[in-house]
Amino acid sequence: MILDDIFRYLRWRKAIKIIRELSKNPTVCDIGCDVTGGLLRKTSDFINLGFGFDKEAKPYKNSKIELRKIDFENEKLPLKNNTIDIVIMLAVLEHLKKPENILIEVVRILKPGGLFILTTPSPKAKFTLDLLASLKLIEKETIFEHKKYYSLKELENLFLNTGFRKENINLKYFEFGFNILAIIKK
């Protein structure tokens, strides 16, 4: 649906800008990369390697990008400790029953000094997203799968409880306060 594509584009644009500005030729992991790993494909010209994981991913591999179908909420990521420069998780956290599991994995795979980029809708977005889904302007199934809308404080506590350090957590609202952007340094 067109609004889903617009929202995805806005999240991707924000992540791509951060990747380009903050890292030269990084190794990137996209958790919740979707079926085709579109974000990794868009960044392939300026990343070293890209790994994408999603329960619906279509397995794919070339010289720079590997996509794998995996239930990352319940399985460990097939990556070694301290090997990833940037982990991206866009519009995924709100779908998870046990987000702690994957956040612990993020801490494990990130290199020291590596970045974690996450977006998630804020509680302010719930009514609007539900309304747009009910009107069939965005994908209803995706929105109604949301388990939780996090406040800044709830996110900070979640990150602290899974191994991130308070001084490295940067949280801010974007898209008129309907979404939260987290940029966390390991």
mmCIF file of the C-alpha atoms, coordinates in Angstrom:
data_MODEL
# 
_entry.id   MODEL 
# 
loop_
_atom_site.group_PDB 
_atom_site.id 
_atom_site.type_symbol 
_atom_site.label_atom_id 
_atom_site.label_alt_id 
_atom_site.label_comp_id 
_atom_site.label_asym_id 
_atom_site.label_entity_id 
_atom_site.label_seq_id 
_atom_site.pdbx_PDB_ins_code 
_atom_site.Cartn_x 
_atom_site.Cartn_y 
_atom_site.Cartn_z 
_atom_site.occupancy 
_atom_site.B_iso_or_equiv 
_atom_site.pdbx_formal_charge 
_atom_site.auth_seq_id 
_atom_site.auth_comp_id 
_atom_site.auth_asym_id 
_atom_site.auth_atom_id 
_atom_site.pdbx_PDB_model_num 
ATOM 1   C CA . MET A 1 1   ? 0.000  0.000   0.000  1.00 0.00 ? 1   MET A CA 1 
ATOM 2   C CA . ILE A 1 2   ? 1.226  3.444   -0.850 1.00 0.00 ? 2   ILE A CA 1 
ATOM 3   C CA . LEU A 1 3   ? 1.330  4.823   2.725  1.00 0.00 ? 3   LEU A CA 1 
ATOM 4   C CA . ASP A 1 4   ? 3.294  1.764   3.898  1.00 0.00 ? 4   ASP A CA 1 
ATOM 5   C CA . ASP A 1 5   ? 5.816  2.450   1.134  1.00 0.00 ? 5   ASP A CA 1 
ATOM 6   C CA . ILE A 1 6   ? 6.071  6.120   2.130  1.00 0.00 ? 6   ILE A CA 1 
ATOM 7   C CA . PHE A 1 7   ? 6.592  5.278   5.822  1.00 0.00 ? 7   PHE A CA 1 
ATOM 8   C CA . ARG A 1 8   ? 9.219  2.649   4.897  1.00 0.00 ? 8   ARG A CA 1 
ATOM 9   C CA . TYR A 1 9   ? 11.001 5.155   2.648  1.00 0.00 ? 9   TYR A CA 1 
ATOM 10  C CA . LEU A 1 10  ? 11.160 7.729   5.467  1.00 0.00 ? 10  LEU A CA 1 
ATOM 11  C CA . ARG A 1 11  ? 12.670 5.174   7.881  1.00 0.00 ? 11  ARG A CA 1 
ATOM 12  C CA . TRP A 1 12  ? 15.155 3.958   5.268  1.00 0.00 ? 12  TRP A CA 1 
ATOM 13  C CA . ARG A 1 13  ? 16.179 7.506   4.371  1.00 0.00 ? 13  ARG A CA 1 
ATOM 14  C CA . LYS A 1 14  ? 16.983 8.235   8.016  1.00 0.00 ? 14  LYS A CA 1 
ATOM 15  C CA . ALA A 1 15  ? 19.023 5.015   8.407  1.00 0.00 ? 15  ALA A CA 1 
ATOM 16  C CA . ILE A 1 16  ? 20.904 5.472   5.128  1.00 0.00 ? 16  ILE A CA 1 
ATOM 17  C CA . LYS A 1 17  ? 21.897 9.009   6.090  1.00 0.00 ? 17  LYS A CA 1 
ATOM 18  C CA . ILE A 1 18  ? 23.270 7.792   9.422  1.00 0.00 ? 18  ILE A CA 1 
ATOM 19  C CA . ILE A 1 19  ? 25.169 4.924   7.795  1.00 0.00 ? 19  ILE A CA 1 
ATOM 20  C CA . ARG A 1 20  ? 26.757 7.250   5.224  1.00 0.00 ? 20  ARG A CA 1 
ATOM 21  C CA . GLU A 1 21  ? 27.679 9.927   7.771  1.00 0.00 ? 21  GLU A CA 1 
ATOM 22  C CA . LEU A 1 22  ? 28.941 7.806   10.628 1.00 0.00 ? 22  LEU A CA 1 
ATOM 23  C CA . SER A 1 23  ? 30.783 4.899   9.096  1.00 0.00 ? 23  SER A CA 1 
ATOM 24  C CA . LYS A 1 24  ? 33.048 4.194   6.145  1.00 0.00 ? 24  LYS A CA 1 
ATOM 25  C CA . ASN A 1 25  ? 32.420 0.885   4.385  1.00 0.00 ? 25  ASN A CA 1 
ATOM 26  C CA . PRO A 1 26  ? 30.716 -0.792  7.386  1.00 0.00 ? 26  PRO A CA 1 
ATOM 27  C CA . THR A 1 27  ? 29.563 -4.341  7.923  1.00 0.00 ? 27  THR A CA 1 
ATOM 28  C CA . VAL A 1 28  ? 25.809 -4.019  8.482  1.00 0.00 ? 28  VAL A CA 1 
ATOM 29  C CA . CYS A 1 29  ? 23.162 -6.309  9.939  1.00 0.00 ? 29  CYS A CA 1 
ATOM 30  C CA . ASP A 1 30  ? 19.491 -5.552  9.183  1.00 0.00 ? 30  ASP A CA 1 
ATOM 31  C CA . ILE A 1 31  ? 17.212 -7.331  11.637 1.00 0.00 ? 31  ILE A CA 1 
ATOM 32  C CA . GLY A 1 32  ? 13.721 -7.510  10.190 1.00 0.00 ? 32  GLY A CA 1 
ATOM 33  C CA . CYS A 1 33  ? 15.015 -6.948  6.657  1.00 0.00 ? 33  CYS A CA 1 
ATOM 34  C CA . ASP A 1 34  ? 11.714 -8.035  5.061  1.00 0.00 ? 34  ASP A CA 1 
ATOM 35  C CA . VAL A 1 35  ? 11.413 -10.466 2.174  1.00 0.00 ? 35  VAL A CA 1 
ATOM 36  C CA . THR A 1 36  ? 13.927 -8.897  -0.211 1.00 0.00 ? 36  THR A CA 1 
ATOM 37  C CA . GLY A 1 37  ? 16.365 -7.010  2.038  1.00 0.00 ? 37  GLY A CA 1 
ATOM 38  C CA . GLY A 1 38  ? 15.621 -3.751  0.243  1.00 0.00 ? 38  GLY A CA 1 
ATOM 39  C CA . LEU A 1 39  ? 17.566 -1.518  2.632  1.00 0.00 ? 39  LEU A CA 1 
ATOM 40  C CA . LEU A 1 40  ? 20.726 -3.604  2.294  1.00 0.00 ? 40  LEU A CA 1 
ATOM 41  C CA . ARG A 1 41  ? 20.379 -3.594  -1.474 1.00 0.00 ? 41  ARG A CA 1 
ATOM 42  C CA . LYS A 1 42  ? 20.019 0.222   -1.444 1.00 0.00 ? 42  LYS A CA 1 
ATOM 43  C CA . THR A 1 43  ? 23.190 0.572   0.632  1.00 0.00 ? 43  THR A CA 1 
ATOM 44  C CA . SER A 1 44  ? 25.292 -2.045  -1.161 1.00 0.00 ? 44  SER A CA 1 
ATOM 45  C CA . ASP A 1 45  ? 27.452 0.585   -2.908 1.00 0.00 ? 45  ASP A CA 1 
ATOM 46  C CA . PHE A 1 46  ? 28.793 1.938   0.370  1.00 0.00 ? 46  PHE A CA 1 
ATOM 47  C CA . ILE A 1 47  ? 28.848 -1.031  2.749  1.00 0.00 ? 47  ILE A CA 1 
ATOM 48  C CA . ASN A 1 48  ? 31.459 -3.751  3.064  1.00 0.00 ? 48  ASN A CA 1 
ATOM 49  C CA . LEU A 1 49  ? 29.050 -6.608  3.871  1.00 0.00 ? 49  LEU A CA 1 
ATOM 50  C CA . GLY A 1 50  ? 25.367 -6.807  4.727  1.00 0.00 ? 50  GLY A CA 1 
ATOM 51  C CA . PHE A 1 51  ? 23.481 -9.514  6.590  1.00 0.00 ? 51  PHE A CA 1 
ATOM 52  C CA . GLY A 1 52  ? 19.689 -9.496  6.650  1.00 0.00 ? 52  GLY A CA 1 
ATOM 53  C CA . PHE A 1 53  ? 17.467 -11.617 8.868  1.00 0.00 ? 53  PHE A CA 1 
ATOM 54  C CA . ASP A 1 54  ? 13.697 -11.926 8.795  1.00 0.00 ? 54  ASP A CA 1 
ATOM 55  C CA . LYS A 1 55  ? 11.140 -14.676 9.347  1.00 0.00 ? 55  LYS A CA 1 
ATOM 56  C CA . GLU A 1 56  ? 9.915  -13.982 5.805  1.00 0.00 ? 56  GLU A CA 1 
ATOM 57  C CA . ALA A 1 57  ? 13.255 -13.351 4.078  1.00 0.00 ? 57  ALA A CA 1 
ATOM 58  C CA . LYS A 1 58  ? 13.813 -14.990 0.743  1.00 0.00 ? 58  LYS A CA 1 
ATOM 59  C CA . PRO A 1 59  ? 17.264 -16.627 1.043  1.00 0.00 ? 59  PRO A CA 1 
ATOM 60  C CA . TYR A 1 60  ? 19.778 -14.745 -1.095 1.00 0.00 ? 60  TYR A CA 1 
ATOM 61  C CA . LYS A 1 61  ? 23.533 -14.320 -1.304 1.00 0.00 ? 61  LYS A CA 1 
ATOM 62  C CA . ASN A 1 62  ? 25.950 -12.375 -3.474 1.00 0.00 ? 62  ASN A CA 1 
ATOM 63  C CA . SER A 1 63  ? 29.444 -10.992 -2.843 1.00 0.00 ? 63  SER A CA 1 
ATOM 64  C CA . LYS A 1 64  ? 28.174 -8.305  -0.440 1.00 0.00 ? 64  LYS A CA 1 
ATOM 65  C CA . ILE A 1 65  ? 24.726 -9.275  0.853  1.00 0.00 ? 65  ILE A CA 1 
ATOM 66  C CA . GLU A 1 66  ? 23.321 -12.361 2.522  1.00 0.00 ? 66  GLU A CA 1 
ATOM 67  C CA . LEU A 1 67  ? 19.667 -12.734 3.473  1.00 0.00 ? 67  LEU A CA 1 
ATOM 68  C CA . ARG A 1 68  ? 18.447 -15.529 5.727  1.00 0.00 ? 68  ARG A CA 1 
ATOM 69  C CA . LYS A 1 69  ? 15.065 -16.663 6.907  1.00 0.00 ? 69  LYS A CA 1 
ATOM 70  C CA . ILE A 1 70  ? 15.272 -16.846 10.691 1.00 0.00 ? 70  ILE A CA 1 
ATOM 71  C CA . ASP A 1 71  ? 13.019 -16.447 13.714 1.00 0.00 ? 71  ASP A CA 1 
ATOM 72  C CA . PHE A 1 72  ? 15.365 -13.954 15.359 1.00 0.00 ? 72  PHE A CA 1 
ATOM 73  C CA . GLU A 1 73  ? 13.047 -13.509 18.337 1.00 0.00 ? 73  GLU A CA 1 
ATOM 74  C CA . ASN A 1 74  ? 13.668 -17.112 19.379 1.00 0.00 ? 74  ASN A CA 1 
ATOM 75  C CA . GLU A 1 75  ? 16.978 -17.994 17.725 1.00 0.00 ? 75  GLU A CA 1 
ATOM 76  C CA . LYS A 1 76  ? 20.486 -16.676 18.050 1.00 0.00 ? 76  LYS A CA 1 
ATOM 77  C CA . LEU A 1 77  ? 21.805 -14.731 15.089 1.00 0.00 ? 77  LEU A CA 1 
ATOM 78  C CA . PRO A 1 78  ? 24.323 -16.765 13.040 1.00 0.00 ? 78  PRO A CA 1 
ATOM 79  C CA . LEU A 1 79  ? 27.058 -14.148 13.455 1.00 0.00 ? 79  LEU A CA 1 
ATOM 80  C CA . LYS A 1 80  ? 30.186 -14.098 15.586 1.00 0.00 ? 80  LYS A CA 1 
ATOM 81  C CA . ASN A 1 81  ? 30.623 -11.840 18.601 1.00 0.00 ? 81  ASN A CA 1 
ATOM 82  C CA . ASN A 1 82  ? 31.867 -8.277  17.996 1.00 0.00 ? 82  ASN A CA 1 
ATOM 83  C CA . THR A 1 83  ? 31.786 -8.467  14.182 1.00 0.00 ? 83  THR A CA 1 
ATOM 84  C CA . ILE A 1 84  ? 29.169 -5.922  13.063 1.00 0.00 ? 84  ILE A CA 1 
ATOM 85  C CA . ASP A 1 85  ? 29.726 -2.166  12.695 1.00 0.00 ? 85  ASP A CA 1 
ATOM 86  C CA . ILE A 1 86  ? 26.046 -1.185  12.399 1.00 0.00 ? 86  ILE A CA 1 
ATOM 87  C CA . VAL A 1 87  ? 22.883 -3.046  13.361 1.00 0.00 ? 87  VAL A CA 1 
ATOM 88  C CA . ILE A 1 88  ? 19.616 -1.731  11.958 1.00 0.00 ? 88  ILE A CA 1 
ATOM 89  C CA . MET A 1 89  ? 16.174 -2.608  13.279 1.00 0.00 ? 89  MET A CA 1 
ATOM 90  C CA . LEU A 1 90  ? 13.469 -0.458  11.691 1.00 0.00 ? 90  LEU A CA 1 
ATOM 91  C CA . ALA A 1 91  ? 9.808  -0.854  12.711 1.00 0.00 ? 91  ALA A CA 1 
ATOM 92  C CA . VAL A 1 92  ? 10.437 -4.288  14.257 1.00 0.00 ? 92  VAL A CA 1 
ATOM 93  C CA . LEU A 1 93  ? 10.570 -3.931  18.046 1.00 0.00 ? 93  LEU A CA 1 
ATOM 94  C CA . GLU A 1 94  ? 6.837  -3.231  18.365 1.00 0.00 ? 94  GLU A CA 1 
ATOM 95  C CA . HIS A 1 95  ? 6.080  -6.664  16.836 1.00 0.00 ? 95  HIS A CA 1 
ATOM 96  C CA . LEU A 1 96  ? 8.084  -8.697  19.352 1.00 0.00 ? 96  LEU A CA 1 
ATOM 97  C CA . LYS A 1 97  ? 6.770  -10.566 22.393 1.00 0.00 ? 97  LYS A CA 1 
ATOM 98  C CA . LYS A 1 98  ? 10.280 -10.973 23.832 1.00 0.00 ? 98  LYS A CA 1 
ATOM 99  C CA . PRO A 1 99  ? 12.360 -8.037  22.565 1.00 0.00 ? 99  PRO A CA 1 
ATOM 100 C CA . GLU A 1 100 ? 15.031 -8.644  25.194 1.00 0.00 ? 100 GLU A CA 1 
ATOM 101 C CA . ASN A 1 101 ? 16.252 -11.748 23.341 1.00 0.00 ? 101 ASN A CA 1 
ATOM 102 C CA . ILE A 1 102 ? 17.156 -9.928  20.134 1.00 0.00 ? 102 ILE A CA 1 
ATOM 103 C CA . LEU A 1 103 ? 18.549 -6.874  21.947 1.00 0.00 ? 103 LEU A CA 1 
ATOM 104 C CA . ILE A 1 104 ? 20.969 -9.117  23.852 1.00 0.00 ? 104 ILE A CA 1 
ATOM 105 C CA . GLU A 1 105 ? 22.002 -10.530 20.467 1.00 0.00 ? 105 GLU A CA 1 
ATOM 106 C CA . VAL A 1 106 ? 22.522 -7.010  19.109 1.00 0.00 ? 106 VAL A CA 1 
ATOM 107 C CA . VAL A 1 107 ? 24.904 -6.233  21.981 1.00 0.00 ? 107 VAL A CA 1 
ATOM 108 C CA . ARG A 1 108 ? 26.718 -9.528  21.341 1.00 0.00 ? 108 ARG A CA 1 
ATOM 109 C CA . ILE A 1 109 ? 27.316 -9.027  17.599 1.00 0.00 ? 109 ILE A CA 1 
ATOM 110 C CA . LEU A 1 110 ? 28.139 -5.288  17.639 1.00 0.00 ? 110 LEU A CA 1 
ATOM 111 C CA . LYS A 1 111 ? 31.802 -4.339  17.632 1.00 0.00 ? 111 LYS A CA 1 
ATOM 112 C CA . PRO A 1 112 ? 32.959 -2.063  20.436 1.00 0.00 ? 112 PRO A CA 1 
ATOM 113 C CA . GLY A 1 113 ? 32.067 1.428   19.217 1.00 0.00 ? 113 GLY A CA 1 
ATOM 114 C CA . GLY A 1 114 ? 29.510 -0.018  16.790 1.00 0.00 ? 114 GLY A CA 1 
ATOM 115 C CA . LEU A 1 115 ? 26.100 1.568   16.246 1.00 0.00 ? 115 LEU A CA 1 
ATOM 116 C CA . PHE A 1 116 ? 22.588 0.290   16.748 1.00 0.00 ? 116 PHE A CA 1 
ATOM 117 C CA . ILE A 1 117 ? 19.913 2.177   14.785 1.00 0.00 ? 117 ILE A CA 1 
ATOM 118 C CA . LEU A 1 118 ? 16.308 1.447   15.724 1.00 0.00 ? 118 LEU A CA 1 
ATOM 119 C CA . THR A 1 119 ? 12.942 2.988   14.949 1.00 0.00 ? 119 THR A CA 1 
ATOM 120 C CA . THR A 1 120 ? 9.628  2.178   16.573 1.00 0.00 ? 120 THR A CA 1 
ATOM 121 C CA . PRO A 1 121 ? 6.279  3.960   16.725 1.00 0.00 ? 121 PRO A CA 1 
ATOM 122 C CA . SER A 1 122 ? 5.545  5.937   19.872 1.00 0.00 ? 122 SER A CA 1 
ATOM 123 C CA . PRO A 1 123 ? 2.325  5.581   21.892 1.00 0.00 ? 123 PRO A CA 1 
ATOM 124 C CA . LYS A 1 124 ? 1.135  8.759   20.148 1.00 0.00 ? 124 LYS A CA 1 
ATOM 125 C CA . ALA A 1 125 ? 1.030  6.807   16.851 1.00 0.00 ? 125 ALA A CA 1 
ATOM 126 C CA . LYS A 1 126 ? -1.296 4.025   18.005 1.00 0.00 ? 126 LYS A CA 1 
ATOM 127 C CA . PHE A 1 127 ? -4.619 5.741   17.325 1.00 0.00 ? 127 PHE A CA 1 
ATOM 128 C CA . THR A 1 128 ? -3.521 7.075   13.946 1.00 0.00 ? 128 THR A CA 1 
ATOM 129 C CA . LEU A 1 129 ? -2.050 3.755   12.797 1.00 0.00 ? 129 LEU A CA 1 
ATOM 130 C CA . ASP A 1 130 ? -5.145 1.852   13.920 1.00 0.00 ? 130 ASP A CA 1 
ATOM 131 C CA . LEU A 1 131 ? -7.349 4.341   12.070 1.00 0.00 ? 131 LEU A CA 1 
ATOM 132 C CA . LEU A 1 132 ? -5.269 4.179   8.874  1.00 0.00 ? 132 LEU A CA 1 
ATOM 133 C CA . ALA A 1 133 ? -5.317 0.365   9.036  1.00 0.00 ? 133 ALA A CA 1 
ATOM 134 C CA . SER A 1 134 ? -9.089 0.284   9.603  1.00 0.00 ? 134 SER A CA 1 
ATOM 135 C CA . LEU A 1 135 ? -9.543 2.536   6.571  1.00 0.00 ? 135 LEU A CA 1 
ATOM 136 C CA . LYS A 1 136 ? -7.282 0.153   4.593  1.00 0.00 ? 136 LYS A CA 1 
ATOM 137 C CA . LEU A 1 137 ? -4.788 2.930   3.878  1.00 0.00 ? 137 LEU A CA 1 
ATOM 138 C CA . ILE A 1 138 ? -1.958 0.892   5.405  1.00 0.00 ? 138 ILE A CA 1 
ATOM 139 C CA . GLU A 1 139 ? -1.552 -2.850  5.838  1.00 0.00 ? 139 GLU A CA 1 
ATOM 140 C CA . LYS A 1 140 ? -3.983 -3.874  8.565  1.00 0.00 ? 140 LYS A CA 1 
ATOM 141 C CA . GLU A 1 141 ? -2.295 -7.155  9.518  1.00 0.00 ? 141 GLU A CA 1 
ATOM 142 C CA . THR A 1 142 ? 1.034  -5.483  10.198 1.00 0.00 ? 142 THR A CA 1 
ATOM 143 C CA . ILE A 1 143 ? -0.443 -2.812  12.457 1.00 0.00 ? 143 ILE A CA 1 
ATOM 144 C CA . PHE A 1 144 ? -2.680 -5.179  14.382 1.00 0.00 ? 144 PHE A CA 1 
ATOM 145 C CA . GLU A 1 145 ? 0.388  -7.377  15.074 1.00 0.00 ? 145 GLU A CA 1 
ATOM 146 C CA . HIS A 1 146 ? 1.899  -4.607  17.215 1.00 0.00 ? 146 HIS A CA 1 
ATOM 147 C CA . LYS A 1 147 ? 2.513  -5.899  20.733 1.00 0.00 ? 147 LYS A CA 1 
ATOM 148 C CA . LYS A 1 148 ? 3.654  -2.656  22.361 1.00 0.00 ? 148 LYS A CA 1 
ATOM 149 C CA . TYR A 1 149 ? 4.170  1.045   21.760 1.00 0.00 ? 149 TYR A CA 1 
ATOM 150 C CA . TYR A 1 150 ? 7.174  2.260   23.749 1.00 0.00 ? 150 TYR A CA 1 
ATOM 151 C CA . SER A 1 151 ? 7.753  5.563   25.482 1.00 0.00 ? 151 SER A CA 1 
ATOM 152 C CA . LEU A 1 152 ? 11.265 7.012   25.571 1.00 0.00 ? 152 LEU A CA 1 
ATOM 153 C CA . LYS A 1 153 ? 11.673 5.914   29.196 1.00 0.00 ? 153 LYS A CA 1 
ATOM 154 C CA . GLU A 1 154 ? 10.465 2.357   28.485 1.00 0.00 ? 154 GLU A CA 1 
ATOM 155 C CA . LEU A 1 155 ? 12.916 2.080   25.595 1.00 0.00 ? 155 LEU A CA 1 
ATOM 156 C CA . GLU A 1 156 ? 15.773 3.402   27.666 1.00 0.00 ? 156 GLU A CA 1 
ATOM 157 C CA . ASN A 1 157 ? 15.023 0.863   30.419 1.00 0.00 ? 157 ASN A CA 1 
ATOM 158 C CA . LEU A 1 158 ? 14.798 -1.954  27.867 1.00 0.00 ? 158 LEU A CA 1 
ATOM 159 C CA . PHE A 1 159 ? 18.170 -0.990  26.414 1.00 0.00 ? 159 PHE A CA 1 
ATOM 160 C CA . LEU A 1 160 ? 19.775 -0.685  29.860 1.00 0.00 ? 160 LEU A CA 1 
ATOM 161 C CA . ASN A 1 161 ? 18.416 -4.104  30.881 1.00 0.00 ? 161 ASN A CA 1 
ATOM 162 C CA . THR A 1 162 ? 19.910 -5.759  27.805 1.00 0.00 ? 162 THR A CA 1 
ATOM 163 C CA . GLY A 1 163 ? 23.480 -4.496  28.100 1.00 0.00 ? 163 GLY A CA 1 
ATOM 164 C CA . PHE A 1 164 ? 23.648 -1.003  26.624 1.00 0.00 ? 164 PHE A CA 1 
ATOM 165 C CA . ARG A 1 165 ? 25.123 1.847   28.684 1.00 0.00 ? 165 ARG A CA 1 
ATOM 166 C CA . LYS A 1 166 ? 23.048 4.905   29.566 1.00 0.00 ? 166 LYS A CA 1 
ATOM 167 C CA . GLU A 1 167 ? 25.614 7.424   28.310 1.00 0.00 ? 167 GLU A CA 1 
ATOM 168 C CA . ASN A 1 168 ? 25.573 5.767   24.856 1.00 0.00 ? 168 ASN A CA 1 
ATOM 169 C CA . ILE A 1 169 ? 21.793 5.802   24.365 1.00 0.00 ? 169 ILE A CA 1 
ATOM 170 C CA . ASN A 1 170 ? 20.416 8.621   22.209 1.00 0.00 ? 170 ASN A CA 1 
ATOM 171 C CA . LEU A 1 171 ? 16.624 8.628   21.797 1.00 0.00 ? 171 LEU A CA 1 
ATOM 172 C CA . LYS A 1 172 ? 14.508 11.199  20.011 1.00 0.00 ? 172 LYS A CA 1 
ATOM 173 C CA . TYR A 1 173 ? 11.117 11.582  18.411 1.00 0.00 ? 173 TYR A CA 1 
ATOM 174 C CA . PHE A 1 174 ? 10.737 12.116  14.676 1.00 0.00 ? 174 PHE A CA 1 
ATOM 175 C CA . GLU A 1 175 ? 7.851  12.277  12.199 1.00 0.00 ? 175 GLU A CA 1 
ATOM 176 C CA . PHE A 1 176 ? 5.881  14.696  14.416 1.00 0.00 ? 176 PHE A CA 1 
ATOM 177 C CA . GLY A 1 177 ? 6.400  12.521  17.503 1.00 0.00 ? 177 GLY A CA 1 
ATOM 178 C CA . PHE A 1 178 ? 4.761  9.455   15.959 1.00 0.00 ? 178 PHE A CA 1 
ATOM 179 C CA . ASN A 1 179 ? 8.054  7.553   15.837 1.00 0.00 ? 179 ASN A CA 1 
ATOM 180 C CA . ILE A 1 180 ? 11.146 7.178   17.970 1.00 0.00 ? 180 ILE A CA 1 
ATOM 181 C CA . LEU A 1 181 ? 14.685 6.972   16.622 1.00 0.00 ? 181 LEU A CA 1 
ATOM 182 C CA . ALA A 1 182 ? 17.317 5.298   18.776 1.00 0.00 ? 182 ALA A CA 1 
ATOM 183 C CA . ILE A 1 183 ? 20.999 5.600   17.946 1.00 0.00 ? 183 ILE A CA 1 
ATOM 184 C CA . ILE A 1 184 ? 23.061 3.660   20.444 1.00 0.00 ? 184 ILE A CA 1 
ATOM 185 C CA . LYS A 1 185 ? 26.797 3.206   20.538 1.00 0.00 ? 185 LYS A CA 1 
ATOM 186 C CA . LYS A 1 186 ? 28.221 0.036   22.044 1.00 0.00 ? 186 LYS A CA 1 
# 
